[in-house]
Amino acid sequence: MKKKVMGIILATVLILSVVLTGCSNNSAGGAATPGDTKPVKRQDVVIGTGGTAGTYYVVAAAMASAINNNSETINVIAQPSKGSVENLNLANAGDIQMGMSNSDGVYFAANGTNMYEKSGKLNISGLMSLYMSAGQMATLKSSGIETYGDLKGKRVVLGPPSTTIVEMSKAILTAYGIDPEKDITPYYLSFDEGLQKLTDGEVDATFFVAGIPTSAMINATSTGNVKLVDVDQEIIDKIAVDMPYYIPYKIPAGTYKGTDKDINTLKIMTEIFVNNDVPEDVAYEFVKQALENIDEYKESHVVAKEITPETAAKTSAPLHPGAAKYYKEIGVNK
């Protein structure tokens, strides 16, 4: 009987020894097996874009995919929106971390001017510039409208309400001596709505800002009935001096069907801005992955090929510390 009891005790001791040895090997001092390592949870970063059919969303979604394929610390989500102004307001409120805007909107927000004169400066800073978008005024070939000076007394879509697009169209009209509220019948509609009303004969011209070329305009000009309106060179020169965020540009002949000559206009940079409270390492990682993996998304749209480290660092608002850190590392200064 005593031998049986001793056998049981010995067996128990051996079992406990094996268990304790196993626990010891998995402790802080032991070597953990690969299966025990848990993946680090990546931080979600939401970037406001534009409509899903627009250049903003197409480029941002492709960029987000490239970043997510290569980053171990952030997960970028491209969120559709109404565009620049909504993105700026959402980022200022902290509802999104980043957003896309034309450079005039970023400049206004960072300096508390124009549409932000009453609210004051927004809580945003610069992250990276992307590509140029051109101001384009479309009309019917039968309208008799050749330049913006011919728009007086006409029904004109100035852009979506409360957007930087409206700021640009009003700036051009004002330079012609045309009061956008009194000398024309203004409409405030989206790009697609404006083109539809134009082709339906409900307005005489519609203004939009987009990368060259843009698919909606390609479709509209395919009928042979729609053309672009020229901006006189002296007007372009005046605006470029008074408002340096607008840059002289020529839309090349042949860009759209029926465009048999260069079209004088103004272009503006599209930028990504960021809420000031976004951590430095997050902003740094976004810029690093976006610029070091351009090849993964440059075919998403022709304008994506314009993105370079040199142009990226030239933003309309002071750079976020995380972005500034990366640009300094690669020797690119603002």
Backbone as numpy.savetxt, mean C-alpha at the origin, in Angstrom:
# Nx Ny Nz CAx CAy CAz Cx Cy Cz
8.11 -66.30 51.38 7.28 -65.10 51.38 8.14 -63.85 51.38
9.19 -63.86 52.27 10.09 -62.70 52.35 10.78 -62.48 51.01
11.18 -63.58 50.33 11.84 -63.44 49.03 10.90 -62.80 48.00
9.60 -63.14 48.07 8.62 -62.60 47.13 8.47 -61.10 47.33
8.38 -60.70 48.60 8.23 -59.26 48.93 9.45 -58.50 48.46
10.64 -59.05 48.72 11.88 -58.38 48.31 11.95 -58.24 46.79
11.43 -59.23 46.08 11.43 -59.18 44.62 10.56 -58.05 44.10
9.40 -57.91 44.76 8.47 -56.83 44.36 9.11 -55.47 44.60
9.74 -55.31 45.76 10.39 -54.04 46.11 11.49 -53.71 45.10
12.30 -54.72 44.75 13.40 -54.51 43.82 12.89 -54.10 42.44
11.82 -54.74 42.01 11.23 -54.41 40.70 10.71 -52.98 40.69
10.08 -52.60 41.80 9.54 -51.23 41.91 10.65 -50.20 41.83
11.75 -50.48 42.54 12.89 -49.56 42.54 13.46 -49.40 41.13
13.55 -50.50 40.40 14.07 -50.45 39.04 13.18 -49.62 38.11
11.87 -49.81 38.26 10.91 -49.05 37.43 11.02 -47.55 37.71
11.07 -47.20 39.01 11.20 -45.79 39.39 12.49 -45.19 38.86
13.53 -46.00 38.88 14.83 -45.53 38.40 14.77 -45.18 36.92
14.11 -46.04 36.15 13.97 -45.78 34.71 13.16 -44.51 34.45
12.05 -44.36 35.20 11.17 -43.19 35.04 11.92 -41.91 35.36
12.64 -41.92 36.51 13.37 -40.73 36.93 14.49 -40.37 35.96
15.13 -41.41 35.40 16.19 -41.16 34.42 15.62 -40.49 33.18
14.44 -40.96 32.75 13.79 -40.36 31.58 13.42 -38.92 31.84
12.91 -38.60 33.03 12.54 -37.23 33.39 13.77 -36.34 33.39
14.89 -36.91 33.91 16.13 -36.14 33.99 16.63 -35.75 32.61
16.50 -36.68 31.64 16.98 -36.41 30.29 16.17 -35.33 29.59
14.90 -35.11 30.02 14.05 -34.10 29.40 14.02 -32.80 30.19
14.85 -32.73 31.24 14.88 -31.51 32.05 15.71 -30.46 31.36
15.80 -29.24 31.96 16.54 -28.13 31.36 17.97 -28.52 31.08
18.54 -29.41 31.89 19.95 -29.77 31.71 20.14 -30.86 30.69
19.06 -31.51 30.22 19.19 -32.61 29.28 18.96 -32.15 27.86
19.14 -33.06 26.92 18.93 -32.74 25.51 17.51 -33.08 25.12
16.75 -32.03 24.67 15.37 -32.26 24.26 15.35 -32.82 22.84
14.40 -33.67 22.58 14.27 -34.24 21.23 13.63 -33.21 20.32
13.87 -33.32 19.00 13.31 -32.35 18.06 11.80 -32.24 18.17
11.12 -33.31 18.46 9.67 -33.30 18.56 9.15 -32.51 19.74
10.04 -32.24 20.73 9.60 -31.50 21.91 9.64 -29.99 21.70
10.26 -29.52 20.61 10.40 -28.08 20.37 9.12 -27.54 19.75
8.49 -26.58 20.42 7.27 -25.99 19.91 7.61 -24.81 19.00
6.91 -24.66 17.84 7.19 -23.53 16.94 6.83 -22.20 17.60
7.63 -21.18 17.32 7.36 -19.86 17.87 6.15 -19.27 17.16
5.19 -18.74 17.92 4.00 -18.15 17.32 4.37 -16.82 16.67
4.06 -16.69 15.39 4.38 -15.47 14.68 3.34 -14.38 14.98
3.78 -13.14 15.01 2.90 -12.01 15.32 2.17 -11.57 14.07
0.84 -11.47 14.17 0.04 -11.00 13.04 0.27 -9.51 12.81
0.43 -9.14 11.55 0.58 -7.74 11.15 -0.42 -7.48 10.03
-1.40 -6.61 10.29 -2.43 -6.32 9.29 -2.06 -5.05 8.53
-2.08 -5.14 7.20 -1.81 -3.98 6.36 -3.06 -3.64 5.55
-3.56 -2.42 5.69 -4.72 -1.97 4.93 -4.31 -1.67 3.49
-5.13 -2.09 2.54 -4.77 -1.94 1.12 -5.80 -1.09 0.39
-6.58 -1.71 -0.48 -7.63 -1.04 -1.24 -8.63 -2.08 -1.69
-9.38 -1.79 -2.74 -10.31 -2.78 -3.27 -9.57 -3.97 -3.84
-10.19 -5.13 -3.83 -9.50 -6.36 -4.24 -9.12 -6.38 -5.72
-9.74 -5.51 -6.52 -9.40 -5.46 -7.95 -8.33 -4.42 -8.25
-7.93 -3.67 -7.22 -6.98 -2.58 -7.43 -5.53 -2.98 -7.23
-4.63 -2.08 -7.64 -3.19 -2.33 -7.56 -2.72 -2.48 -6.13
-3.26 -1.64 -5.22 -2.86 -1.71 -3.81 -2.97 -3.14 -3.29
-4.15 -3.73 -3.46 -4.40 -5.06 -2.89 -3.55 -6.12 -3.58
-3.48 -6.05 -4.90 -2.73 -7.07 -5.66 -1.27 -7.11 -5.22
-0.65 -5.94 -5.14 0.77 -5.88 -4.76 0.96 -6.28 -3.30
0.11 -5.74 -2.41 0.26 -6.03 -0.98 0.03 -7.50 -0.66
-0.94 -8.12 -1.32 -1.22 -9.54 -1.07 -0.04 -10.40 -1.51
0.55 -10.07 -2.65 1.71 -10.82 -3.13 2.92 -10.60 -2.22
3.10 -9.36 -1.77 4.20 -9.05 -0.86 4.02 -9.79 0.46
2.79 -9.80 0.98 2.50 -10.49 2.23 2.84 -11.97 2.13
2.49 -12.57 1.00 2.78 -13.99 0.79 4.29 -14.25 0.82
5.05 -13.37 0.17 6.51 -13.53 0.14 7.11 -13.38 1.53
6.62 -12.40 2.28 7.12 -12.19 3.65 6.80 -13.40 4.52
5.58 -13.89 4.42 5.15 -15.02 5.24 5.91 -16.30 4.89
6.34 -16.41 3.65 7.12 -17.59 3.24 8.53 -17.59 3.82
8.99 -16.42 4.26 10.39 -16.29 4.67 10.61 -15.85 6.11
9.60 -15.26 6.72 9.78 -14.75 8.09 9.39 -15.79 9.13
10.14 -15.83 10.20 9.82 -16.73 11.31 9.13 -16.00 12.45
8.97 -14.68 12.32 8.46 -13.90 13.45 7.18 -13.13 13.17
6.86 -12.83 11.91 5.63 -12.09 11.62 4.80 -12.80 10.55
3.49 -12.56 10.63 2.55 -13.10 9.65 1.73 -11.92 9.13
1.93 -11.55 7.88 1.31 -10.36 7.31 -0.03 -10.70 6.67
-1.03 -9.90 6.98 -2.38 -10.09 6.45 -2.75 -8.86 5.63
-2.97 -9.03 4.33 -3.38 -7.93 3.46 -4.90 -7.77 3.56
-5.34 -6.65 4.11 -6.77 -6.43 4.37 -7.35 -5.45 3.35
-8.39 -5.85 2.60 -9.02 -4.91 1.68 -9.61 -3.72 2.44
-9.66 -2.56 1.77 -10.21 -1.37 2.42 -10.70 -0.40 1.35
-11.12 0.78 1.80 -11.57 1.82 0.87 -10.41 2.67 0.37
-9.19 2.38 0.84 -8.04 3.10 0.33 -7.30 3.93 1.34
-6.55 4.91 0.84 -5.58 5.67 1.63 -6.13 6.24 2.93
-7.20 7.01 2.84 -7.70 7.73 4.02 -8.19 6.76 5.08
-8.94 5.74 4.67 -9.39 4.75 5.65 -8.20 4.05 6.29
-7.20 3.72 5.49 -6.00 3.07 6.03 -5.30 3.95 7.05
-5.16 5.23 6.75 -4.51 6.17 7.67 -5.28 6.29 8.97
-6.59 6.38 8.87 -7.41 6.51 10.08 -7.39 5.23 10.92
-7.43 4.08 10.27 -7.39 2.81 11.00 -6.04 2.61 11.69
-4.97 2.95 11.00 -3.63 2.81 11.60 -3.46 3.79 12.75
-3.96 5.00 12.59 -3.86 5.99 13.66 -4.58 5.51 14.92
-5.71 4.81 14.73 -6.49 4.30 15.86 -5.92 3.00 16.42
-4.95 2.41 15.72 -4.36 1.15 16.17 -5.15 -0.07 15.76
-6.14 0.11 14.86 -6.96 -1.03 14.41 -6.22 -1.89 13.38
-5.28 -1.29 12.68 -4.35 -2.03 11.82 -2.95 -1.53 12.14
-1.96 -2.31 11.77 -0.58 -1.91 12.09 0.06 -1.08 10.97
-0.33 -1.37 9.74 0.28 -0.71 8.58 -0.79 -0.42 7.54
-0.44 0.40 6.56 -1.39 0.69 5.50 -0.70 1.25 4.28
-1.43 1.26 3.17 -0.92 1.83 1.92 -1.62 3.14 1.65
-0.89 4.07 1.05 -1.44 5.38 0.73 -0.59 6.03 -0.34
-1.19 6.96 -1.07 -0.38 7.83 -1.90 0.44 8.73 -0.99
1.57 9.20 -1.48 2.50 9.94 -0.63 1.94 11.26 -0.13
1.00 11.87 -0.87 0.42 13.11 -0.36 -0.36 12.86 0.92
-1.09 11.74 0.98 -1.84 11.40 2.19 -0.93 11.18 3.38
0.19 10.48 3.15 1.16 10.25 4.22 1.75 11.57 4.69
2.06 12.44 3.74 2.62 13.76 4.08 1.62 14.58 4.89
0.37 14.63 4.42 -0.67 15.39 5.14 -0.83 14.86 6.56
-0.90 13.53 6.70 -1.14 12.90 8.00 0.02 13.13 8.96
1.24 13.03 8.46 2.42 13.18 9.32 2.64 14.62 9.75
2.11 15.57 8.94 2.33 16.99 9.24 1.08 17.72 9.72
-0.07 17.02 9.73 -1.30 17.65 10.20 -1.78 18.77 9.30
-1.67 18.59 7.98 -2.10 19.61 7.03 -3.24 19.09 6.17
-3.79 20.00 5.33 -4.90 19.67 4.42 -6.06 19.02 5.17
-6.39 17.78 4.84 -7.55 17.13 5.45 -7.33 16.81 6.94
-6.09 16.93 7.42 -5.80 16.63 8.83 -5.47 17.90 9.63
-5.83 19.05 9.06 -5.54 20.31 9.73 -6.29 20.43 11.06
-7.53 19.94 11.09 -8.33 20.02 12.32 -7.93 18.95 13.33
-7.72 17.74 12.86 -7.40 16.63 13.77 -5.96 16.67 14.25
-5.09 17.28 13.47 -3.67 17.32 13.83 -2.93 16.10 13.29
-1.65 16.02 13.60 -0.81 14.93 13.12 -1.34 13.57 13.55
-1.26 12.59 12.66 -1.65 11.22 13.00 -0.44 10.47 13.57
-0.75 9.38 14.27 0.28 8.58 14.94 0.90 7.57 13.98
1.51 8.10 12.91 2.09 7.22 11.89 3.49 7.69 11.50
4.25 6.78 10.92 5.58 7.11 10.40 5.81 6.34 9.11
6.89 6.66 8.42 7.18 6.03 7.14 7.78 4.65 7.30
7.46 3.76 6.36 8.02 2.41 6.37 8.79 2.14 5.08
8.09 2.25 3.94 8.78 2.06 2.66 7.93 2.61 1.52
8.59 3.21 0.54 7.92 3.63 -0.69 7.96 2.47 -1.68
6.95 2.42 -2.55 6.81 1.27 -3.43 6.97 1.60 -4.91
5.97 2.28 -5.47 5.95 2.52 -6.91 5.15 3.79 -7.19
5.24 4.25 -8.41 4.53 5.45 -8.81 3.15 5.13 -9.38
2.17 5.97 -9.04 0.84 5.90 -9.63 0.57 7.21 -10.35
-0.14 7.14 -11.46 -0.37 8.34 -12.27 -1.81 8.82 -12.16
-1.96 10.14 -12.11 -3.29 10.74 -12.18 -3.80 10.62 -13.61
-5.03 10.15 -13.76 -5.58 9.92 -15.10 -7.02 10.41 -15.15
-7.32 11.25 -16.14 -8.67 11.74 -16.36 -9.19 11.14 -17.66
-10.23 10.34 -17.55 -10.80 9.68 -18.73 -12.06 10.40 -19.19
-12.26 10.44 -20.49 -13.46 11.02 -21.06 -13.79 10.27 -22.35
-14.95 10.53 -22.92 -15.31 9.91 -24.19 -14.65 10.67 -25.33
-14.27 9.98 -26.37 -13.63 10.63 -27.51 -14.55 11.66 -28.17
-15.84 11.46 -28.01 -16.81 12.37 -28.62 -17.11 13.60 -27.77
-16.47 13.72 -26.59 -16.81 14.78 -25.63 -16.28 16.16 -26.03
-15.23 16.20 -26.84 -14.62 17.48 -27.18 -13.67 17.99 -26.11
-13.44 17.20 -25.07 -12.55 17.58 -23.97 -11.13 17.13 -24.31
-10.21 18.09 -24.37 -8.82 17.79 -24.70 -7.89 17.98 -23.50
-8.14 19.03 -22.69 -7.34 19.28 -21.49 -8.29 19.55 -20.32
-7.71 19.65 -19.12 -8.53 19.92 -17.94 -9.22 21.28 -18.04
-8.64 22.18 -18.82 -9.26 23.50 -18.99 -10.62 23.42 -19.66
-10.89 22.32 -20.36 -12.18 22.14 -21.04 -13.25 21.57 -20.11
-12.91 21.33 -18.85 -13.86 20.69 -17.93 -14.83 21.67 -17.27
-14.60 22.96 -17.44 -15.49 23.95 -16.82 -16.92 23.77 -17.32
-17.85 23.68 -16.36 -19.25 23.48 -16.69 -19.63 22.03 -16.93
-18.68 21.12 -16.78 -18.93 19.70 -17.04 -19.23 18.92 -15.76
-19.74 17.71 -15.96 -19.99 16.77 -14.85 -18.74 15.90 -14.69
-18.07 16.05 -13.54 -16.75 15.43 -13.38 -16.68 14.61 -12.10
-16.25 13.36 -12.22 -15.97 12.52 -11.04 -14.57 12.87 -10.56
-14.46 13.35 -9.31 -13.18 13.78 -8.76 -12.45 12.67 -8.02
-13.12 11.54 -7.81 -12.53 10.43 -7.05 -13.46 10.01 -5.93
-13.12 8.96 -5.20 -13.94 8.53 -4.06 -13.97 9.61 -2.98
-15.06 9.72 -2.23 -15.16 10.77 -1.21 -14.08 10.65 -0.14
-13.60 11.80 0.32 -12.62 11.89 1.42 -11.37 11.06 1.14
-10.83 11.22 -0.07 -9.61 10.48 -0.41 -8.54 11.44 -0.92
-7.30 10.96 -0.94 -6.21 11.77 -1.49 -6.35 11.92 -3.00
-7.10 11.03 -3.63 -7.34 11.15 -5.08 -8.09 12.45 -5.36
-9.06 12.76 -4.52 -9.81 14.01 -4.66 -8.89 15.21 -4.48
-7.96 15.11 -3.54 -7.01 16.20 -3.32 -6.20 16.48 -4.59
-5.81 15.43 -5.28 -5.01 15.58 -6.50 -5.83 16.17 -7.64
-7.04 15.66 -7.85 -7.87 16.18 -8.94 -8.24 17.64 -8.70
-8.52 17.99 -7.45 -8.85 19.39 -7.13 -7.64 20.30 -7.34
-6.45 19.79 -7.01 -5.23 20.60 -7.19 -5.02 20.95 -8.66
-5.27 19.99 -9.55 -5.09 20.25 -10.98 -6.14 21.24 -11.48
-7.39 21.03 -11.10 -8.45 21.94 -11.54 -8.21 23.36 -11.02
-7.81 23.46 -9.76 -7.55 24.78 -9.16 -6.43 25.50 -9.90
-5.42 24.76 -10.32 -4.31 25.36 -11.06 -4.77 25.92 -12.40
-5.87 25.39 -12.93 -6.46 25.90 -14.16 -7.41 27.08 -13.91
-7.59 27.41 -12.63 -8.53 28.48 -12.29 -9.97 28.01 -12.24
-10.16 26.69 -12.13 -11.50 26.10 -12.06 -11.80 25.74 -10.61
-12.87 26.29 -10.06 -13.29 25.96 -8.69 -13.98 24.60 -8.71
-13.42 23.60 -8.03 -13.98 22.24 -8.08 -15.39 22.12 -7.52
-15.82 23.09 -6.74 -17.16 23.01 -6.15 -18.17 23.89 -6.89
-17.69 24.89 -7.64 -18.61 25.85 -8.26 -18.60 25.81 -9.79
-17.44 25.55 -10.37 -17.32 25.66 -11.83 -17.58 24.35 -12.56
-17.74 23.27 -11.83 -18.11 21.98 -12.40 -19.21 21.37 -11.54
-19.82 20.31 -12.03 -20.73 19.52 -11.19 -19.92 18.33 -10.69
-19.49 18.37 -9.41 -18.60 17.32 -8.92 -19.34 16.05 -8.49
-18.74 14.92 -8.77 -19.23 13.63 -8.30 -18.09 12.98 -7.52
-18.46 12.25 -6.48 -17.45 11.57 -5.65 -17.75 10.08 -5.67
-17.06 9.38 -6.56 -17.34 7.97 -6.80 -16.03 7.19 -6.91
-16.15 5.87 -6.75 -14.98 4.99 -6.92 -14.57 4.95 -8.38
-13.41 4.42 -8.63 -12.86 4.29 -9.97 -13.84 3.56 -10.89
-14.28 2.38 -10.47 -15.17 1.57 -11.30 -16.51 2.26 -11.54
-17.05 2.88 -10.48 -18.34 3.59 -10.62 -18.20 4.77 -11.58
-17.09 5.48 -11.48 -16.87 6.62 -12.36 -16.79 6.21 -13.82
-16.05 5.15 -14.11 -15.94 4.67 -15.49 -17.28 4.19 -16.02
-18.06 3.56 -15.15 -19.37 3.08 -15.58 -20.29 4.24 -15.94
-20.29 5.28 -15.11 -21.13 6.45 -15.39 -20.65 7.19 -16.64
-19.33 7.15 -16.86 -18.79 7.78 -18.07 -19.30 7.05 -19.31
-19.17 5.75 -19.34 -19.59 4.98 -20.51 -21.11 5.00 -20.69
-21.84 5.23 -19.59 -23.31 5.33 -19.66 -23.76 6.73 -20.04
-22.81 7.67 -20.15 -23.16 9.04 -20.53 -23.70 9.89 -19.40
-23.52 9.45 -18.15 -24.06 10.19 -17.00 -23.09 11.23 -16.46
-21.80 11.12 -16.80 -20.81 12.14 -16.47 -19.95 12.39 -17.71
-19.22 13.51 -17.69 -18.41 13.87 -18.85 -16.96 13.43 -18.73
-16.49 13.25 -17.48 -15.10 12.83 -17.27 -14.98 12.23 -15.88
-13.98 11.37 -15.70 -13.77 10.74 -14.39 -12.27 10.65 -14.10
-11.89 11.01 -12.88 -10.49 11.06 -12.49 -10.16 9.90 -11.56
-8.96 9.35 -11.74 -8.51 8.28 -10.85 -6.99 8.30 -10.79
-6.44 7.65 -9.79 -4.99 7.52 -9.63 -4.68 6.04 -9.55
-3.80 5.56 -10.42 -3.49 4.13 -10.44 -2.16 3.89 -11.13
-1.63 2.69 -10.91 -0.43 2.29 -11.61 -0.69 2.17 -13.10
0.36 2.28 -13.88 0.26 2.21 -15.34 0.80 0.87 -15.84
0.02 0.12 -16.63 -1.39 0.36 -16.93 -2.28 -0.21 -15.83
-3.54 0.16 -15.84 -4.49 -0.42 -14.90 -5.57 -1.16 -15.68
-5.97 -2.32 -15.18 -6.84 -3.22 -15.94 -8.19 -2.59 -16.28
-8.74 -1.81 -15.35 -10.06 -1.20 -15.60 -10.00 -0.25 -16.79
-8.91 0.49 -16.90 -8.76 1.42 -18.02 -8.47 0.67 -19.31
-7.75 -0.43 -19.22 -7.52 -1.27 -20.40 -8.86 -1.74 -20.96
-9.73 -2.19 -20.06 -11.05 -2.66 -20.49 -11.89 -1.52 -21.07
-11.84 -0.35 -20.41 -12.65 0.79 -20.86 -12.23 1.28 -22.24
-10.91 1.30 -22.49 -10.43 1.81 -23.78 -10.50 0.77 -24.89
-10.79 -0.47 -24.54 -10.85 -1.54 -25.55 -11.98 -1.31 -26.55
-12.99 -0.53 -26.15 -14.12 -0.24 -27.05 -13.76 0.80 -28.10
-12.67 1.55 -27.83 -12.28 2.61 -28.76 -13.00 3.92 -28.53
-13.84 3.98 -27.48 -14.64 5.19 -27.24 -14.10 6.07 -26.11
-13.13 5.57 -25.34 -12.63 6.29 -24.16 -11.18 6.72 -24.38
-10.87 7.93 -23.93 -9.50 8.45 -24.06 -9.10 9.15 -22.77
-7.81 9.49 -22.67 -7.28 10.23 -21.53 -7.13 11.71 -21.86
-7.26 12.53 -20.81 -7.18 13.99 -20.96 -5.79 14.48 -20.58
-5.26 15.40 -21.37 -3.92 15.94 -21.17 -3.92 17.06 -20.12
-2.80 17.19 -19.40 -2.57 18.34 -18.52 -1.53 19.22 -19.21
-1.82 20.52 -19.36 -0.88 21.42 -20.02 0.43 21.50 -19.24
1.54 21.60 -19.98 2.86 21.56 -19.36 3.08 22.68 -18.35
2.59 23.88 -18.62 2.79 24.98 -17.67 2.06 24.73 -16.35
0.94 24.04 -16.42 0.19 23.68 -15.21 0.97 22.63 -14.42
1.52 21.67 -15.12 2.33 20.63 -14.47 3.52 21.25 -13.75
4.20 22.17 -14.43 5.37 22.82 -13.84 5.00 23.60 -12.58
3.87 24.28 -12.61 3.42 25.08 -11.46 3.10 24.19 -10.27
2.36 23.13 -10.51 1.97 22.23 -9.42 3.20 21.55 -8.82
4.13 21.14 -9.67 5.33 20.44 -9.18 6.16 21.32 -8.25
6.11 22.64 -8.45 6.83 23.56 -7.58 6.07 23.77 -6.27
4.76 23.98 -6.39 3.94 24.27 -5.20 3.70 23.04 -4.34
3.62 21.88 -4.97 3.31 20.63 -4.27 4.30 19.55 -4.73
5.49 19.52 -4.16 6.56 18.65 -4.66 6.30 17.16 -4.56
5.25 16.74 -3.84 4.92 15.32 -3.79 4.24 14.87 -5.08
3.83 15.83 -5.94 3.33 15.51 -7.27 4.47 15.69 -8.27
4.70 14.68 -9.09 5.87 14.65 -9.97 5.43 14.59 -11.44
6.00 15.43 -12.31 5.64 15.39 -13.73 5.86 14.00 -14.34
4.94 13.62 -15.22 5.02 12.27 -15.79 4.31 12.26 -17.14
4.76 11.39 -18.02 4.10 11.18 -19.30 3.66 9.72 -19.40
2.37 9.52 -19.64 1.87 8.17 -19.89 2.24 7.84 -21.34
3.06 6.82 -21.56 3.56 6.57 -22.92 2.46 6.26 -23.92
2.65 6.74 -25.13 1.73 6.40 -26.22 1.64 4.89 -26.35
0.44 4.40 -26.61 0.25 2.96 -26.77 -0.03 2.22 -25.48
0.00 2.93 -24.34 -0.29 2.27 -23.06 -1.70 1.69 -23.07
-2.63 2.49 -23.62 -4.02 2.05 -23.76 -4.42 2.14 -25.24
-5.37 1.34 -25.63 -5.85 1.37 -27.01 -6.36 2.77 -27.35
-5.91 3.28 -28.48 -6.35 4.61 -28.91 -5.50 5.74 -28.37
-4.56 5.43 -27.46 -3.66 6.47 -26.94 -2.45 6.52 -27.86
-2.55 7.38 -28.89 -1.50 7.41 -29.91 -0.46 8.49 -29.67
-0.52 9.16 -28.52 0.49 10.15 -28.16 0.73 10.09 -26.65
1.87 10.60 -26.21 2.15 10.67 -24.78 1.14 11.60 -24.11
0.70 11.22 -22.90 -0.25 12.03 -22.15 0.46 12.69 -20.98
0.48 14.03 -20.97 1.08 14.76 -19.85 0.20 14.66 -18.61
0.80 14.32 -17.49 0.04 14.24 -16.24 1.01 14.35 -15.06
0.53 14.00 -13.89 1.35 13.99 -12.68 1.31 12.60 -12.07
2.38 12.22 -11.44 2.40 10.94 -10.75 2.73 11.15 -9.28
2.48 10.13 -8.51 2.70 10.22 -7.07 3.13 8.85 -6.55
3.97 8.86 -5.55 4.48 7.60 -5.00 3.43 6.92 -4.13
3.35 5.60 -4.24 2.55 4.80 -3.32 3.47 4.32 -2.21
3.04 4.47 -0.96 3.89 4.14 0.18 3.18 3.19 1.15
3.99 2.56 1.99 3.47 1.84 3.15 3.90 2.62 4.39
2.93 2.96 5.22 3.21 3.66 6.47 2.90 2.71 7.63
3.26 3.11 8.84 3.11 2.21 9.99 2.73 3.00 11.23
1.93 2.41 12.09 1.60 3.01 13.38 2.88 3.15 14.20
3.06 4.30 14.83 4.29 4.56 15.59 4.54 3.57 16.72
3.46 2.95 17.22 3.59 2.05 18.37 3.97 0.62 17.98
4.07 0.34 16.69 4.51 -0.99 16.26 5.96 -1.18 16.70
6.28 -2.32 17.34 7.64 -2.55 17.84 8.69 -2.44 16.74
9.87 -2.01 17.14 10.97 -1.81 16.19 11.31 -3.09 15.44
11.31 -4.23 16.15 11.70 -5.48 15.49 10.68 -5.92 14.45
9.40 -5.57 14.66 8.36 -5.94 13.70 8.51 -5.11 12.42
8.69 -3.80 12.57 8.88 -2.94 11.41 10.14 -3.33 10.64
11.19 -3.63 11.37 12.47 -4.05 10.77 12.27 -5.33 9.95
11.61 -6.31 10.54 11.41 -7.59 9.88 10.57 -7.44 8.62
9.53 -6.60 8.68 8.68 -6.39 7.50 9.49 -5.84 6.34
10.23 -4.77 6.59 11.01 -4.13 5.53 12.09 -5.08 5.00
12.76 -5.75 5.89 13.83 -6.68 5.51 13.31 -7.77 4.57
12.23 -8.43 4.98 11.70 -9.52 4.16 11.08 -9.02 2.86
10.43 -7.84 2.91 9.81 -7.29 1.70 10.85 -6.95 0.64
11.99 -6.42 1.07 13.02 -6.01 0.12 13.95 -7.14 -0.29
14.17 -8.09 0.59 15.09 -9.18 0.26 14.43 -10.32 -0.50
13.11 -10.22 -0.67 12.39 -11.28 -1.39 11.51 -10.71 -2.50
11.97 -9.61 -3.09 11.21 -8.96 -4.17 10.94 -9.92 -5.33
11.89 -10.79 -5.62 11.73 -11.71 -6.75 10.50 -12.59 -6.62
10.03 -12.79 -5.39 8.87 -13.67 -5.18 7.54 -12.99 -5.51
7.54 -11.65 -5.62 6.26 -10.99 -5.91 6.34 -9.92 -7.00
7.49 -9.73 -7.61 7.63 -8.66 -8.61 6.79 -8.90 -9.86
6.37 -10.16 -10.09 5.55 -10.46 -11.25 4.06 -10.30 -10.96
3.70 -9.93 -9.73 2.29 -9.79 -9.37 1.62 -8.66 -10.14
2.38 -7.62 -10.44 1.89 -6.46 -11.20 3.11 -5.76 -11.76
2.98 -5.13 -12.91 4.13 -4.49 -13.54 4.76 -3.44 -12.63
3.95 -2.75 -11.78 4.52 -1.70 -10.93 5.41 -2.26 -9.82
5.22 -3.53 -9.46 6.03 -4.13 -8.39 7.50 -4.19 -8.78
7.77 -4.15 -10.07 9.16 -4.19 -10.54 9.89 -2.88 -10.24
9.14 -1.84 -9.86 9.75 -0.54 -9.55 10.33 -0.50 -8.14
9.99 -1.47 -7.30 10.39 -1.44 -5.89 11.88 -1.76 -5.77
12.62 -0.85 -5.16 14.05 -1.05 -4.90 14.37 -0.54 -3.51
15.46 -0.99 -2.90 15.85 -0.46 -1.58 16.09 1.04 -1.60
16.62 1.55 -2.71 16.92 2.98 -2.81 15.66 3.83 -2.77
14.64 3.44 -3.53 13.40 4.21 -3.53 12.58 3.94 -2.28
12.69 2.74 -1.73 11.91 2.37 -0.55 12.19 3.29 0.63
13.43 3.72 0.77 13.83 4.51 1.93 13.38 5.96 1.87
12.86 6.39 0.71 12.45 7.79 0.54 10.95 7.93 0.80
10.58 8.10 2.05 9.18 8.19 2.44 8.78 9.63 2.75
7.47 9.89 2.72 6.95 11.25 2.94 6.78 11.59 4.41
6.94 10.62 5.29 6.91 10.83 6.74 8.24 10.35 7.30
8.66 10.86 8.44 9.91 10.36 9.06 9.85 8.85 9.23
10.97 8.20 9.00 11.02 6.74 9.06 10.79 6.20 10.47
10.07 5.09 10.55 9.94 4.36 11.81 11.34 3.85 12.18
11.69 3.82 13.47 13.03 3.37 13.89 13.42 1.99 13.34
12.45 1.08 13.25 12.75 -0.25 12.72 13.14 -0.22 11.26
12.43 0.61 10.47 12.76 0.75 9.06 14.10 1.45 8.90
14.31 2.52 9.68 15.57 3.27 9.61 16.76 2.37 9.92
16.58 1.47 10.88 17.65 0.54 11.26 18.04 -0.35 10.08
17.05 -0.86 9.36 17.35 -1.75 8.23 18.04 -0.98 7.10
17.50 0.19 6.76 18.10 0.97 5.68 19.54 1.36 6.00
19.81 1.64 7.27 21.18 1.98 7.68 22.09 0.77 7.51
21.58 -0.41 7.85 22.38 -1.64 7.74 22.81 -1.92 6.30
21.93 -1.61 5.35 22.25 -1.92 3.95 22.86 -0.72 3.23
23.09 0.36 3.97 23.76 1.52 3.39 22.89 2.40 2.53
21.58 2.36 2.78 20.64 3.21 2.04 20.13 4.29 2.99
20.34 5.51 2.63 19.90 6.62 3.48 18.74 7.34 2.84
17.91 7.93 3.71 16.74 8.65 3.22 17.16 9.93 2.52
